[in-house]
Every structure is written in structure tokens, then in C-alpha cells.
Amino acid sequence: MEQRGECLAKVQLLRDQFENLEKHTQWGIDFVDKYTKFVKERCEIEISYAKQIRNLSKKYQPKKNSREEEEHKYSSCRAFLATLNELNDYAGQHEVIAENLTSQIVSELARYTQELKQERKSHFHDGRRAQQHIENSWKQLEACKRRFERDCKEADRAQQYFEKMDNDINVTKADVEKARQQAQLRHQMAADSKADYSACLQKFNQEQNEHYYTLIPHIFQGIQDMEERRILRLGDSMKTFAEVDRQVVPIVGKCLDEITKAAESIEPKSDSQLVIEAYKSGFEPPGDVEFEDYSQAMKRTVSESSLSNSKGEGKPEKSSGKGKGKLWPFIKKNKLMSLLTSPHQPPPPPPPASASPSAVPNGPQSPKQQKEPLSHRLNEFMTSKPKMHCFRSLKRGGSGPEDFSHLPPEQRRKKLQQKIDDFTKEIQKELDQRDALTKMRDVYIKNPQMGDPSSVDPQLADISQRIEKLRFEAQKFEGWLAEVEGRMPTRSDPPRRQSGLYDGQNSTPVSNSCAQDRESPDGSYTEDPSSEAQLKVPVPDFDDEFDDEEPLPTIGTCKALYPFEGQNEGTIAVTEGEVLYVIEEDKGDGWTRVRRNEEEEGYVPTSYVEVCLDKDAKGSMTYI
């Protein structure tokens, strides 16, 4: 019984060990799957990072035909572009990392995991089969043993019965013989059972020995080898994980070295010189400011003073306005004058403290403004010439005259030279095309079967016309360039002040030497007594330019709360209680544009009037 219990314990222990090994080997496969998933997610991160880096590099790449292309002449911009290109290569290395990790680790481990599962299944299948075989052998031994035990007991009982029958005198001899034969049979059966039990026991012991000393150690060794190969393969994968990164380190280092090299190539002085060359104006410094004598106004005769005073207070003098009309080009168009002079208007005066008639003339709050000298207004006109040109460009729909006369001399020279270079390239391209067609025609003449020579003539004619047109345009710009550089003699025409600035329609260049004599680098002009005669010329240009403009529509009415003299250019004099038409609202500068009739319009302080605007077709009003 002890031996039987010991064998059962060994079988149960072996079964438990197989279960533990199954759990452990399954955990090992799950761990390989876990590491494979980790590497796969790392690949996804690398791909996503590379994509984001590429998108970042693409986002900051200069757009074609944009201002950013012009900025590449600066060394800092070129260094930044080189950084973007190297960053793009840097992103490519991360894509290489993801690709190598996928091919060398993820794919390989996925394939190896399938093989590992099959091998594990085979090992445990063999173990379960061996375990089942030894259990069956043990059961067979137990059956032989129980049969032998039963037969022995039966033989013993048969022997006792025979002896009992043999000692009983009352039993017949036949019964005794029968009992004896039965006892012999039982003894024979017990002997056979003993022989079977002995053979079965010998066989079981042999199989058990082979099971525990051969089969099971062999299976366990196979499982152990499988586990060691799994662990070794996992370690190799981890080495590959690091090696894949290490392989791209030299290339990444080169990218970083190139970025450093690009940063070291930045030249601040060279960039500064490029800025100087790009924005150099070429203007001569202004000369000394001449003395302006205003004492001549004191020598006017009494009749002139009476004549000027007879015009009435609170209204602009007609003679003074006519005199200014010779110098101020916009005097005939109040709406244009107000548009151009409103940026130069002084801040609107504060309203009087009281609206009563007594408070207006006597209090210090009455809006009295000192009249500006004519030279100040003329100097404002000269200083604001770029803004005047902007209005002309907006009206004509262009960005500047064809000869670039709106630019400073040096900038104009560069623009003209650039246009000439462009025309030269176009002419060379057309010449190359004409030469190619000429060779083709010669080939057709020599070999008529290849084509008709006359079919090339129309194309040659078109190219010749284009070449002539391009040459004409190039000569025109060369003439302007020669004039700018002083290689051509000055025209004998009477000089026109700012003719190139205001006459954008005329393609013939006009000498602006007079303008340059008194023009400062920032675009302002100094006063010149001889300029009055020159300023008379542009007046017809402005009249012709703006005569066809429609008057602004009326958007409401206003009532003057206080009198306003309107002595500045662009303003209009009003009396208290006068009703005027509103043609432009206050834009936030404190002035409202009004009209008295078709010829009189200008600006008045918004605080001096009560405005009533038309908001809809029904005539509903909004008071301000």
C-alpha cells in the first residue's frame, strides 16, 4: 500500500509540474507578444514624428513667387532654408528607424512567436501522451494485482472446502473428488494470475523507469531549450532595437553638423550691406532753407485790406482762395482737397462751453484757429507726394508708372535694370527658338520628304514680331535707365514738377532733376521761390484726372450749433443754425464732411453740428 501511494503521489506531482510549465511557457509567449507590440508602437511614433517634422519643414518652406524668395539673398534666410532641408533629411532617418524596426524585429518576432507556439504545443502533447501511457500501465498493473489477489483468496477457500469435505465421513467420495478438483483449479488460476501479475509488474517497472528517466527528462529538456531560445531571441531583438538607432546616428550627426555649418555661415555685415543696396534712394541731401519774408503783407494798401475785409467774416476769402489755386492743385475740387488734406488737419477744436449767442463770441472757447502760412501747406503737399500717388494708382488700377518714376533714383535704376535683364532673357529665348526653327527649315529644304519648309515660315514670322516688340520695350527701358544714370542729355522741354509722379499714363520719361534738387531722402521738399511757376503745370492734369468723378451722395443733414470760420484748407465756414448736407460721416478723427451746394463742400468739427443721418428708405433719422 505504501508503494502504491508513493507511485500515485509521483504521478500527481508530475501532472502538477506539467501544469506549471504550461503556465510559464504561455507567459513567455505573451511576453514576446508584449515586446513586439511595444516595438510596433515605437515604429508608429517614429513614423508620426517623421511626418510631423516633414510637415513642419514644408510649412516653413518659401512659397513660389512670393516675397520669401527675395529674402533668400540674406545669409540668415539661406541658413534657415538649409536648416529646413536638413530637418527634412532628419525626418527621413526616423522613417528609416521605423522601417528597420518593423522588418528586423516586429516581423521576425511575429513569425518566431508562431513557431514558438507550435513547438510548445508539440512538447506538451508528447508530455501528456507519456503521462497518459504511464497512467494506463499503472492501471493495468493494479488490475493484474487485484485479479491475483482475488484468485489467491478463491484458491484458499477452495482448499479449505476440500479439506472439510475430505474429513467429513458423511460426504460421498464423488463429492470429495469434486472438491479436490475445484481446489486444484483455483490453485492453477492463482498461479496463472501470479504469473500475469509478475509479468505486468515487470513491464510497468520498466515503462516507469523509461518514463521518469528517459521520456519526461527529454520532454523537459525540449521545453527548457525552447525557453532558452525564446529568451535569447528576445535579447537579440533588444540589441537590434538599439543597433537600429545607432545606425542612423552618424547620418543624424551629419544633419546636425550641416545645420551648425549653415548657422556659422550667417554674415551680418553682408546682410546689412544687402539691405543698404536694396533700399538706397540715391537722393541728394537737401540744401539750406531759405528765408521767407512775410513782412510784405504788412505793406498792403488800405484799398486791398478793405477789399479783402469786405468779403465778410466767417467765410474764406475769394481772392486768397484764387491765389492758393495757383499753388494748391486740388483747390478746384473740394472733395479731393478734403480727402488729401484731412490727414493733415489739426485736431478738431472743442465745442463752446455754452450754446447761447453771448457765450460764443466772448468766451475763450470760441473755435478760433490761426491760419497756416501758404508755405506750410505747400510743404505738406510736397511731403505727402507718395500718398498722392497712391490715390492716382488706386483710381487707375495700377501699382505705379511704367518707368518707375515714383521710386527714388537708386531704386528706380535697379528696377529698370531688372526689367532690361528680363527682356534680354526673353529675347535670347526667342532667338534660340528662331535658330531651332531655322535649322528645321534647312533640314526640310534639304530633305523635302521630312516636311514642308513653308510650314515653318508663319512661326518664324511670329517670333520675329515678338523679338522686335521685346527689343523696342528693352530700348525704351534702356532710355529711361540712361536718363537716370545721366548718360543722356537733359530734355529741352520745360521741366514739369513731379511729372513722372502724377502722369502715369505717359510712358515717355520726363526729367525730374528739378524735383531731385529739392527733395530730401525721406521724400520731403524744401521751399523754392521758383517753384510757383513749375507748380502751375500739374493743375490741368489733376483737373482732367478727376473731372469725371461723380459727387458723393448725400447721407443726411446737419445743423450748425456754433459758428465755424473754416480758415484751414479743406474746411468750410458755417454760421450758427445753418443746415447743410452730410456726405461723409466722422471716421473717428473728429471731422464731418458736409456740402452747401454743388461747388462748396468741406469738413466741419463734428462737435459743432447736430447730425441727422438717413438710415433707411422710409426716412427714419438717427441723431448724433
NORSUL-V191405 format. One record per pair of residues at least 24 apart in sequence whose ideal C-beta (glycine too) atoms are under 7 Angstrom apart, sorted by the first residue. I is the first residue (numbers start at 0). GAP is how many residues later the second one is. If there is no record, write none. Layout:
i:I gap:GAP
i:I gap:GAP
//
This chain:
i:6 gap:131
i:10 gap:124
i:13 gap:117
i:13 gap:202
i:14 gap:116
i:17 gap:106
i:17 gap:109
i:17 gap:113
i:20 gap:202
i:21 gap:102
i:24 gap:95
i:24 gap:198
i:24 gap:202
i:27 gap:199
i:27 gap:202
i:28 gap:84
i:28 gap:87
i:28 gap:88
i:28 gap:91
i:31 gap:77
i:31 gap:81
i:31 gap:84
i:31 gap:198
i:31 gap:202
i:32 gap:80
i:34 gap:199
i:34 gap:202
i:35 gap:70
i:35 gap:73
i:35 gap:74
i:38 gap:62
i:38 gap:66
i:38 gap:67
i:38 gap:202
i:39 gap:66
i:41 gap:59
i:42 gap:55
i:42 gap:58
i:42 gap:59
i:42 gap:63
i:45 gap:48
i:45 gap:51
i:45 gap:52
i:46 gap:48
i:46 gap:51
i:48 gap:45
i:49 gap:41
i:49 gap:44
i:49 gap:45
i:52 gap:34
i:52 gap:37
i:52 gap:38
i:53 gap:34
i:53 gap:37
i:56 gap:27
i:56 gap:30
i:56 gap:31
i:59 gap:24
i:72 gap:201
i:73 gap:197
i:73 gap:200
i:74 gap:190
i:74 gap:191
i:74 gap:192
i:74 gap:195
i:74 gap:196
i:75 gap:190
i:75 gap:195
i:78 gap:183
i:78 gap:184
i:78 gap:186
i:78 gap:187
i:81 gap:176
i:81 gap:180
i:82 gap:176
i:82 gap:179
i:85 gap:169
i:85 gap:172
i:85 gap:173
i:88 gap:166
i:89 gap:162
i:89 gap:165
i:92 gap:155
i:92 gap:158
i:92 gap:159
i:95 gap:152
i:96 gap:147
i:96 gap:148
i:96 gap:151
i:99 gap:144
i:100 gap:140
i:100 gap:143
i:103 gap:136
i:103 gap:140
i:104 gap:132
i:104 gap:135
i:104 gap:136
i:108 gap:128
i:111 gap:121
i:115 gap:110
i:115 gap:114
i:118 gap:107
i:119 gap:106
i:122 gap:96
i:122 gap:99
i:122 gap:100
i:122 gap:103
i:125 gap:93
i:126 gap:92
i:129 gap:81
i:129 gap:85
i:129 gap:86
i:129 gap:89
i:133 gap:73
i:133 gap:74
i:133 gap:77
i:136 gap:67
i:136 gap:70
i:137 gap:66
i:139 gap:60
i:140 gap:59
i:140 gap:60
i:140 gap:63
i:143 gap:52
i:143 gap:53
i:143 gap:56
i:144 gap:52
i:146 gap:46
i:147 gap:45
i:147 gap:46
i:147 gap:49
i:150 gap:38
i:150 gap:39
i:150 gap:42
i:151 gap:38
i:153 gap:32
i:154 gap:31
i:154 gap:32
i:154 gap:34
i:154 gap:35
i:157 gap:24
i:157 gap:25
i:157 gap:28
i:158 gap:24
i:279 gap:130
i:280 gap:127
i:280 gap:128
i:280 gap:129
i:280 gap:130
i:280 gap:240
i:281 gap:126
i:281 gap:127
i:281 gap:128
i:282 gap:125
i:282 gap:126
i:282 gap:233
i:282 gap:236
i:282 gap:237
i:282 gap:238
i:283 gap:232
i:285 gap:232
i:285 gap:234
i:285 gap:240
i:286 gap:239
i:288 gap:237
i:288 gap:238
i:289 gap:237
i:291 gap:83
i:291 gap:235
i:313 gap:249
i:313 gap:251
i:313 gap:259
i:313 gap:261
i:314 gap:258
i:315 gap:250
i:315 gap:251
i:315 gap:257
i:323 gap:50
i:325 gap:206
i:325 gap:210
i:326 gap:47
i:326 gap:51
i:326 gap:205
i:326 gap:208
i:327 gap:49
i:327 gap:53
i:327 gap:241
i:328 gap:209
i:328 gap:210
i:328 gap:213
i:329 gap:212
i:331 gap:211
i:332 gap:213
i:333 gap:266
i:333 gap:267
i:333 gap:268
i:334 gap:217
i:334 gap:266
i:335 gap:210
i:336 gap:232
i:336 gap:233
i:337 gap:232
i:337 gap:255
i:337 gap:264
i:337 gap:265
i:339 gap:48
i:340 gap:228
i:340 gap:229
i:341 gap:228
i:341 gap:249
i:341 gap:261
i:343 gap:36
i:344 gap:223
i:344 gap:225
i:344 gap:246
i:344 gap:258
i:345 gap:222
i:346 gap:243
i:347 gap:242
i:347 gap:243
i:347 gap:257
i:347 gap:258
i:347 gap:259
i:348 gap:256
i:349 gap:257
i:350 gap:211
i:350 gap:256
i:350 gap:257
i:351 gap:210
i:354 gap:206
i:359 gap:202
i:359 gap:203
i:366 gap:197
i:366 gap:238
i:366 gap:241
i:368 gap:198
i:368 gap:199
i:370 gap:196
i:371 gap:196
i:374 gap:152
i:376 gap:192
i:378 gap:146
i:378 gap:148
i:381 gap:142
i:381 gap:143
i:382 gap:140
i:382 gap:141
i:382 gap:142
i:384 gap:113
i:384 gap:116
i:384 gap:138
i:385 gap:137
i:388 gap:112
i:391 gap:110
i:391 gap:112
i:395 gap:108
i:397 gap:106
i:400 gap:99
i:400 gap:103
i:401 gap:105
i:402 gap:77
i:402 gap:97
i:402 gap:104
i:402 gap:106
i:404 gap:95
i:404 gap:96
i:404 gap:104
i:404 gap:107
i:405 gap:95
i:408 gap:75
i:408 gap:107
i:411 gap:72
i:412 gap:68
i:412 gap:71
i:412 gap:72
i:415 gap:61
i:415 gap:64
i:415 gap:65
i:415 gap:68
i:416 gap:64
i:418 gap:58
i:419 gap:54
i:419 gap:57
i:419 gap:58
i:419 gap:61
i:422 gap:47
i:422 gap:50
i:422 gap:51
i:422 gap:54
i:423 gap:50
i:425 gap:44
i:426 gap:40
i:426 gap:43
i:426 gap:44
i:426 gap:47
i:429 gap:33
i:429 gap:36
i:429 gap:37
i:429 gap:40
i:430 gap:36
i:432 gap:30
i:433 gap:26
i:433 gap:29
i:478 gap:30
i:479 gap:29
i:482 gap:26
i:482 gap:28
i:494 gap:39
i:495 gap:41
i:495 gap:42
i:496 gap:34
i:496 gap:37
i:496 gap:38
i:496 gap:40
i:496 gap:41
i:497 gap:40
i:501 gap:36
i:501 gap:39
i:502 gap:38
i:550 gap:47
i:551 gap:31
i:551 gap:32
i:553 gap:27
i:553 gap:28
i:553 gap:29
i:554 gap:27
i:554 gap:28
i:554 gap:58
i:554 gap:59
i:555 gap:26
i:555 gap:55
i:555 gap:56
i:555 gap:57
i:555 gap:58
i:556 gap:24
i:556 gap:25
i:556 gap:55
i:557 gap:24
i:557 gap:34
i:557 gap:36
i:557 gap:51
i:557 gap:52
i:557 gap:53
i:557 gap:54
i:558 gap:50
i:558 gap:51
i:559 gap:48
i:559 gap:49
i:560 gap:47
i:560 gap:48
i:560 gap:49
i:561 gap:46
i:563 gap:40
i:563 gap:41
i:563 gap:44
i:565 gap:36
i:569 gap:32
i:569 gap:33
i:570 gap:31
i:570 gap:32
i:570 gap:33
i:571 gap:24
i:571 gap:28
i:571 gap:29
i:571 gap:30
i:571 gap:31
i:571 gap:32
i:573 gap:30
i:581 gap:29
i:581 gap:31
//
